[in-house]
Amino acid sequence: MATREQQNTERNGERREEGGLSSKTHEVAEQAKQAALERVDAVRQTTQSARDQAAERVRKVGAAVRKVGEHLRVEDQHYIADKATDASQRLETFANYLNNTEISGLLRDTGMLARKSPSVFFGSAFLVGLATGRLLRGGSAMAAGGSSQERFESSPRPEMPSARATTGSSASNVRSPQPARGGVSQ
């Protein structure tokens, strides 16, 4: 039988091992926590950068719409010019909203809009998708070395048959029907 001292010594040894294990576990947990916090900060910075870029793009579109409105006003198209000016002001307001609202607020507001009026939400999402696709295609055309108009004008066009070839009835233009395989030819 083990004496009381031996039992106490064994228990103290176990405690020391547990203490060593506990400090290692604590250290690993702290490292994991630090890595997670760094990852959260990186994601936050990325989303804030994307938000700022989106706000800047909205501002540029607003400026372009405002210029169109000014041009229409010069052309005595006052009604449409007023609508363009109103749209440019709304775009500027939206850009300010993007800049001044945290991502969590944007997500909350988007969710509320989706619940409150789904048709407006899905219509807006569709239009944003179209605009994003257009911007991405325009950006890839610029990266490829030219505008999309230049690429369109330089692309090969299929040859169209001439009017004479389609209206003539020469034997070379007329095809005779092919007999079906395995069928009898007449």
CNS distance restraints for C-alpha pairs under 8 A (distance, minus, plus):
assign (resid   2 and name CA) (resid   6 and name CA) 6.09 0.50 0.50
assign (resid   2 and name CA) (resid   7 and name CA) 6.58 0.50 0.50
assign (resid   3 and name CA) (resid   7 and name CA) 6.40 0.50 0.50
assign (resid   4 and name CA) (resid   8 and name CA) 6.19 0.50 0.50
assign (resid   5 and name CA) (resid   9 and name CA) 6.04 0.50 0.50
assign (resid   6 and name CA) (resid  10 and name CA) 6.08 0.50 0.50
assign (resid   7 and name CA) (resid  11 and name CA) 6.16 0.50 0.50
assign (resid   8 and name CA) (resid  12 and name CA) 6.06 0.50 0.50
assign (resid   9 and name CA) (resid  13 and name CA) 6.12 0.50 0.50
assign (resid  10 and name CA) (resid  14 and name CA) 6.22 0.50 0.50
assign (resid  11 and name CA) (resid  15 and name CA) 6.15 0.50 0.50
assign (resid  12 and name CA) (resid  16 and name CA) 6.14 0.50 0.50
assign (resid  13 and name CA) (resid  17 and name CA) 6.22 0.50 0.50
assign (resid  14 and name CA) (resid  18 and name CA) 6.03 0.50 0.50
assign (resid  15 and name CA) (resid  19 and name CA) 5.87 0.50 0.50
assign (resid  16 and name CA) (resid  20 and name CA) 6.10 0.50 0.50
assign (resid  17 and name CA) (resid  21 and name CA) 6.01 0.50 0.50
assign (resid  18 and name CA) (resid  22 and name CA) 5.73 0.50 0.50
assign (resid  19 and name CA) (resid  23 and name CA) 6.11 0.50 0.50
assign (resid  20 and name CA) (resid  24 and name CA) 6.27 0.50 0.50
assign (resid  21 and name CA) (resid  25 and name CA) 6.04 0.50 0.50
assign (resid  22 and name CA) (resid  26 and name CA) 5.98 0.50 0.50
assign (resid  23 and name CA) (resid  27 and name CA) 6.04 0.50 0.50
assign (resid  24 and name CA) (resid  28 and name CA) 6.20 0.50 0.50
assign (resid  25 and name CA) (resid  29 and name CA) 6.07 0.50 0.50
assign (resid  26 and name CA) (resid  30 and name CA) 6.15 0.50 0.50
assign (resid  27 and name CA) (resid  31 and name CA) 6.26 0.50 0.50
assign (resid  28 and name CA) (resid  32 and name CA) 6.16 0.50 0.50
assign (resid  29 and name CA) (resid  33 and name CA) 6.04 0.50 0.50
assign (resid  30 and name CA) (resid  34 and name CA) 6.07 0.50 0.50
assign (resid  31 and name CA) (resid  35 and name CA) 6.14 0.50 0.50
assign (resid  32 and name CA) (resid  36 and name CA) 6.10 0.50 0.50
assign (resid  33 and name CA) (resid  37 and name CA) 6.18 0.50 0.50
assign (resid  34 and name CA) (resid  38 and name CA) 6.18 0.50 0.50
assign (resid  35 and name CA) (resid  39 and name CA) 6.18 0.50 0.50
assign (resid  36 and name CA) (resid  40 and name CA) 6.15 0.50 0.50
assign (resid  37 and name CA) (resid  41 and name CA) 6.17 0.50 0.50
assign (resid  38 and name CA) (resid  42 and name CA) 6.18 0.50 0.50
assign (resid  39 and name CA) (resid  43 and name CA) 6.19 0.50 0.50
assign (resid  40 and name CA) (resid  44 and name CA) 6.05 0.50 0.50
assign (resid  41 and name CA) (resid  45 and name CA) 6.10 0.50 0.50
assign (resid  42 and name CA) (resid  46 and name CA) 6.15 0.50 0.50
assign (resid  43 and name CA) (resid  47 and name CA) 6.12 0.50 0.50
assign (resid  44 and name CA) (resid  48 and name CA) 6.07 0.50 0.50
assign (resid  45 and name CA) (resid  49 and name CA) 6.05 0.50 0.50
assign (resid  46 and name CA) (resid  50 and name CA) 6.19 0.50 0.50
assign (resid  47 and name CA) (resid  51 and name CA) 6.00 0.50 0.50
assign (resid  47 and name CA) (resid 103 and name CA) 7.34 0.50 0.50
assign (resid  48 and name CA) (resid  52 and name CA) 6.10 0.50 0.50
assign (resid  48 and name CA) (resid 103 and name CA) 7.44 0.50 0.50
assign (resid  49 and name CA) (resid  53 and name CA) 6.15 0.50 0.50
assign (resid  50 and name CA) (resid  54 and name CA) 6.09 0.50 0.50
assign (resid  51 and name CA) (resid  55 and name CA) 6.20 0.50 0.50
assign (resid  51 and name CA) (resid  98 and name CA) 6.46 0.50 0.50
assign (resid  51 and name CA) (resid  99 and name CA) 6.92 0.50 0.50
assign (resid  51 and name CA) (resid 103 and name CA) 7.93 0.50 0.50
assign (resid  52 and name CA) (resid  56 and name CA) 6.22 0.50 0.50
assign (resid  52 and name CA) (resid  98 and name CA) 7.27 0.50 0.50
assign (resid  52 and name CA) (resid  99 and name CA) 6.01 0.50 0.50
assign (resid  53 and name CA) (resid  57 and name CA) 6.23 0.50 0.50
assign (resid  54 and name CA) (resid  58 and name CA) 6.19 0.50 0.50
assign (resid  54 and name CA) (resid  95 and name CA) 7.82 0.50 0.50
assign (resid  54 and name CA) (resid  98 and name CA) 7.72 0.50 0.50
assign (resid  55 and name CA) (resid  59 and name CA) 6.21 0.50 0.50
assign (resid  55 and name CA) (resid  94 and name CA) 7.74 0.50 0.50
assign (resid  55 and name CA) (resid  95 and name CA) 4.49 0.50 0.50
assign (resid  55 and name CA) (resid  96 and name CA) 7.15 0.50 0.50
assign (resid  55 and name CA) (resid  98 and name CA) 5.68 0.50 0.50
assign (resid  55 and name CA) (resid  99 and name CA) 6.22 0.50 0.50
assign (resid  56 and name CA) (resid  60 and name CA) 6.28 0.50 0.50
assign (resid  56 and name CA) (resid  95 and name CA) 6.98 0.50 0.50
assign (resid  57 and name CA) (resid  61 and name CA) 6.25 0.50 0.50
assign (resid  58 and name CA) (resid  62 and name CA) 6.11 0.50 0.50
assign (resid  58 and name CA) (resid  91 and name CA) 6.24 0.50 0.50
assign (resid  58 and name CA) (resid  92 and name CA) 7.21 0.50 0.50
assign (resid  58 and name CA) (resid  94 and name CA) 7.62 0.50 0.50
assign (resid  58 and name CA) (resid  95 and name CA) 5.74 0.50 0.50
assign (resid  59 and name CA) (resid  63 and name CA) 6.15 0.50 0.50
assign (resid  59 and name CA) (resid  91 and name CA) 6.61 0.50 0.50
assign (resid  59 and name CA) (resid  92 and name CA) 5.70 0.50 0.50
assign (resid  59 and name CA) (resid  95 and name CA) 5.96 0.50 0.50
assign (resid  60 and name CA) (resid  64 and name CA) 6.22 0.50 0.50
assign (resid  61 and name CA) (resid  65 and name CA) 6.16 0.50 0.50
assign (resid  61 and name CA) (resid  88 and name CA) 7.80 0.50 0.50
assign (resid  61 and name CA) (resid  91 and name CA) 7.60 0.50 0.50
assign (resid  62 and name CA) (resid  66 and name CA) 6.10 0.50 0.50
assign (resid  62 and name CA) (resid  87 and name CA) 7.35 0.50 0.50
assign (resid  62 and name CA) (resid  88 and name CA) 4.35 0.50 0.50
assign (resid  62 and name CA) (resid  89 and name CA) 7.14 0.50 0.50
assign (resid  62 and name CA) (resid  91 and name CA) 5.28 0.50 0.50
assign (resid  62 and name CA) (resid  92 and name CA) 6.14 0.50 0.50
assign (resid  63 and name CA) (resid  67 and name CA) 6.26 0.50 0.50
assign (resid  63 and name CA) (resid  88 and name CA) 6.62 0.50 0.50
assign (resid  64 and name CA) (resid  68 and name CA) 6.30 0.50 0.50
assign (resid  65 and name CA) (resid  69 and name CA) 6.21 0.50 0.50
assign (resid  65 and name CA) (resid  84 and name CA) 5.91 0.50 0.50
assign (resid  65 and name CA) (resid  85 and name CA) 7.17 0.50 0.50
assign (resid  65 and name CA) (resid  87 and name CA) 7.27 0.50 0.50
assign (resid  65 and name CA) (resid  88 and name CA) 5.61 0.50 0.50
assign (resid  66 and name CA) (resid  70 and name CA) 6.26 0.50 0.50
assign (resid  66 and name CA) (resid  84 and name CA) 6.20 0.50 0.50
assign (resid  66 and name CA) (resid  85 and name CA) 5.42 0.50 0.50
assign (resid  66 and name CA) (resid  87 and name CA) 7.99 0.50 0.50
assign (resid  66 and name CA) (resid  88 and name CA) 5.40 0.50 0.50
assign (resid  67 and name CA) (resid  71 and name CA) 6.16 0.50 0.50
assign (resid  68 and name CA) (resid  72 and name CA) 6.11 0.50 0.50
assign (resid  68 and name CA) (resid  81 and name CA) 7.48 0.50 0.50
assign (resid  68 and name CA) (resid  84 and name CA) 7.05 0.50 0.50
assign (resid  69 and name CA) (resid  73 and name CA) 6.11 0.50 0.50
assign (resid  69 and name CA) (resid  80 and name CA) 7.20 0.50 0.50
assign (resid  69 and name CA) (resid  81 and name CA) 4.17 0.50 0.50
assign (resid  69 and name CA) (resid  82 and name CA) 6.87 0.50 0.50
assign (resid  69 and name CA) (resid  83 and name CA) 7.72 0.50 0.50
assign (resid  69 and name CA) (resid  84 and name CA) 4.94 0.50 0.50
assign (resid  69 and name CA) (resid  85 and name CA) 5.72 0.50 0.50
assign (resid  70 and name CA) (resid  74 and name CA) 6.41 0.50 0.50
assign (resid  70 and name CA) (resid  81 and name CA) 6.58 0.50 0.50
assign (resid  71 and name CA) (resid  75 and name CA) 6.39 0.50 0.50
assign (resid  71 and name CA) (resid  81 and name CA) 7.85 0.50 0.50
assign (resid  72 and name CA) (resid  76 and name CA) 6.32 0.50 0.50
assign (resid  72 and name CA) (resid  77 and name CA) 5.11 0.50 0.50
assign (resid  72 and name CA) (resid  78 and name CA) 6.82 0.50 0.50
assign (resid  72 and name CA) (resid  80 and name CA) 7.09 0.50 0.50
assign (resid  72 and name CA) (resid  81 and name CA) 5.31 0.50 0.50
assign (resid  73 and name CA) (resid  77 and name CA) 5.32 0.50 0.50
assign (resid  73 and name CA) (resid  78 and name CA) 5.19 0.50 0.50
assign (resid  73 and name CA) (resid  81 and name CA) 5.40 0.50 0.50
assign (resid  77 and name CA) (resid  81 and name CA) 6.02 0.50 0.50
assign (resid  78 and name CA) (resid  82 and name CA) 5.97 0.50 0.50
assign (resid  79 and name CA) (resid  83 and name CA) 6.48 0.50 0.50
assign (resid  80 and name CA) (resid  84 and name CA) 6.17 0.50 0.50
assign (resid  81 and name CA) (resid  85 and name CA) 6.13 0.50 0.50
assign (resid  82 and name CA) (resid  86 and name CA) 6.12 0.50 0.50
assign (resid  83 and name CA) (resid  87 and name CA) 6.10 0.50 0.50
assign (resid  84 and name CA) (resid  88 and name CA) 6.12 0.50 0.50
assign (resid  85 and name CA) (resid  89 and name CA) 6.26 0.50 0.50
assign (resid  86 and name CA) (resid  90 and name CA) 6.30 0.50 0.50
assign (resid  87 and name CA) (resid  91 and name CA) 6.16 0.50 0.50
assign (resid  88 and name CA) (resid  92 and name CA) 6.22 0.50 0.50
assign (resid  89 and name CA) (resid  93 and name CA) 6.22 0.50 0.50
assign (resid  90 and name CA) (resid  94 and name CA) 6.13 0.50 0.50
assign (resid  91 and name CA) (resid  95 and name CA) 6.12 0.50 0.50
assign (resid  92 and name CA) (resid  96 and name CA) 6.27 0.50 0.50
assign (resid  93 and name CA) (resid  97 and name CA) 6.22 0.50 0.50
assign (resid  94 and name CA) (resid  98 and name CA) 6.23 0.50 0.50
assign (resid  95 and name CA) (resid  99 and name CA) 6.29 0.50 0.50
assign (resid  96 and name CA) (resid 100 and name CA) 6.08 0.50 0.50
assign (resid  97 and name CA) (resid 101 and name CA) 5.87 0.50 0.50
assign (resid  98 and name CA) (resid 102 and name CA) 7.99 0.50 0.50
assign (resid  98 and name CA) (resid 106 and name CA) 7.75 0.50 0.50
assign (resid 101 and name CA) (resid 105 and name CA) 6.01 0.50 0.50
assign (resid 101 and name CA) (resid 106 and name CA) 6.49 0.50 0.50
assign (resid 102 and name CA) (resid 106 and name CA) 6.40 0.50 0.50
assign (resid 103 and name CA) (resid 107 and name CA) 6.21 0.50 0.50
assign (resid 104 and name CA) (resid 108 and name CA) 6.13 0.50 0.50
assign (resid 105 and name CA) (resid 109 and name CA) 6.04 0.50 0.50
assign (resid 106 and name CA) (resid 110 and name CA) 6.01 0.50 0.50
assign (resid 107 and name CA) (resid 111 and name CA) 6.12 0.50 0.50
assign (resid 108 and name CA) (resid 112 and name CA) 6.25 0.50 0.50
assign (resid 109 and name CA) (resid 113 and name CA) 6.19 0.50 0.50
assign (resid 110 and name CA) (resid 114 and name CA) 6.20 0.50 0.50
assign (resid 111 and name CA) (resid 115 and name CA) 6.29 0.50 0.50
assign (resid 112 and name CA) (resid 116 and name CA) 5.90 0.50 0.50
assign (resid 113 and name CA) (resid 117 and name CA) 5.83 0.50 0.50
assign (resid 113 and name CA) (resid 118 and name CA) 7.05 0.50 0.50
assign (resid 113 and name CA) (resid 120 and name CA) 7.90 0.50 0.50
assign (resid 113 and name CA) (resid 121 and name CA) 6.31 0.50 0.50
assign (resid 114 and name CA) (resid 118 and name CA) 4.70 0.50 0.50
assign (resid 114 and name CA) (resid 120 and name CA) 7.73 0.50 0.50
assign (resid 114 and name CA) (resid 121 and name CA) 5.23 0.50 0.50
assign (resid 114 and name CA) (resid 122 and name CA) 7.76 0.50 0.50
assign (resid 117 and name CA) (resid 121 and name CA) 6.44 0.50 0.50
assign (resid 118 and name CA) (resid 122 and name CA) 6.03 0.50 0.50
assign (resid 119 and name CA) (resid 123 and name CA) 5.92 0.50 0.50
assign (resid 120 and name CA) (resid 124 and name CA) 5.92 0.50 0.50
assign (resid 121 and name CA) (resid 125 and name CA) 6.07 0.50 0.50
assign (resid 122 and name CA) (resid 126 and name CA) 6.06 0.50 0.50
assign (resid 123 and name CA) (resid 127 and name CA) 6.29 0.50 0.50
assign (resid 124 and name CA) (resid 128 and name CA) 6.04 0.50 0.50
assign (resid 125 and name CA) (resid 129 and name CA) 6.06 0.50 0.50
assign (resid 126 and name CA) (resid 130 and name CA) 6.28 0.50 0.50
assign (resid 127 and name CA) (resid 131 and name CA) 6.13 0.50 0.50
assign (resid 128 and name CA) (resid 132 and name CA) 5.96 0.50 0.50
assign (resid 129 and name CA) (resid 133 and name CA) 6.07 0.50 0.50
assign (resid 130 and name CA) (resid 134 and name CA) 6.14 0.50 0.50
assign (resid 131 and name CA) (resid 135 and name CA) 6.11 0.50 0.50
assign (resid 132 and name CA) (resid 136 and name CA) 6.05 0.50 0.50
assign (resid 133 and name CA) (resid 137 and name CA) 6.08 0.50 0.50
assign (resid 134 and name CA) (resid 138 and name CA) 6.04 0.50 0.50
assign (resid 135 and name CA) (resid 139 and name CA) 6.01 0.50 0.50
assign (resid 136 and name CA) (resid 140 and name CA) 6.15 0.50 0.50
assign (resid 137 and name CA) (resid 141 and name CA) 6.14 0.50 0.50
assign (resid 138 and name CA) (resid 142 and name CA) 6.26 0.50 0.50
assign (resid 138 and name CA) (resid 147 and name CA) 7.41 0.50 0.50
assign (resid 138 and name CA) (resid 148 and name CA) 6.83 0.50 0.50
assign (resid 139 and name CA) (resid 143 and name CA) 6.16 0.50 0.50
assign (resid 140 and name CA) (resid 144 and name CA) 6.07 0.50 0.50
assign (resid 141 and name CA) (resid 145 and name CA) 6.61 0.50 0.50
assign (resid 141 and name CA) (resid 146 and name CA) 6.08 0.50 0.50
assign (resid 141 and name CA) (resid 147 and name CA) 5.68 0.50 0.50
assign (resid 141 and name CA) (resid 148 and name CA) 5.66 0.50 0.50
assign (resid 141 and name CA) (resid 151 and name CA) 7.98 0.50 0.50
assign (resid 142 and name CA) (resid 146 and name CA) 5.11 0.50 0.50
assign (resid 142 and name CA) (resid 147 and name CA) 5.59 0.50 0.50
assign (resid 142 and name CA) (resid 148 and name CA) 7.66 0.50 0.50
assign (resid 146 and name CA) (resid 150 and name CA) 6.16 0.50 0.50
assign (resid 146 and name CA) (resid 151 and name CA) 6.79 0.50 0.50
assign (resid 147 and name CA) (resid 151 and name CA) 6.40 0.50 0.50
assign (resid 148 and name CA) (resid 152 and name CA) 6.07 0.50 0.50
assign (resid 149 and name CA) (resid 153 and name CA) 6.17 0.50 0.50
assign (resid 150 and name CA) (resid 154 and name CA) 6.17 0.50 0.50
assign (resid 151 and name CA) (resid 155 and name CA) 6.02 0.50 0.50
assign (resid 161 and name CA) (resid 165 and name CA) 6.59 0.50 0.50
assign (resid 161 and name CA) (resid 166 and name CA) 6.88 0.50 0.50
assign (resid 162 and name CA) (resid 166 and name CA) 6.63 0.50 0.50
assign (resid 163 and name CA) (resid 167 and name CA) 6.16 0.50 0.50
assign (resid 164 and name CA) (resid 168 and name CA) 5.87 0.50 0.50
assign (resid 165 and name CA) (resid 173 and name CA) 7.74 0.50 0.50
assign (resid 168 and name CA) (resid 173 and name CA) 7.84 0.50 0.50
assign (resid 169 and name CA) (resid 173 and name CA) 6.61 0.50 0.50
assign (resid 169 and name CA) (resid 174 and name CA) 7.03 0.50 0.50
assign (resid 170 and name CA) (resid 174 and name CA) 6.84 0.50 0.50
assign (resid 171 and name CA) (resid 175 and name CA) 7.90 0.50 0.50
assign (resid 179 and name CA) (resid 183 and name CA) 6.56 0.50 0.50
assign (resid 179 and name CA) (resid 184 and name CA) 7.30 0.50 0.50
assign (resid 179 and name CA) (resid 185 and name CA) 5.98 0.50 0.50
assign (resid 180 and name CA) (resid 184 and name CA) 7.80 0.50 0.50
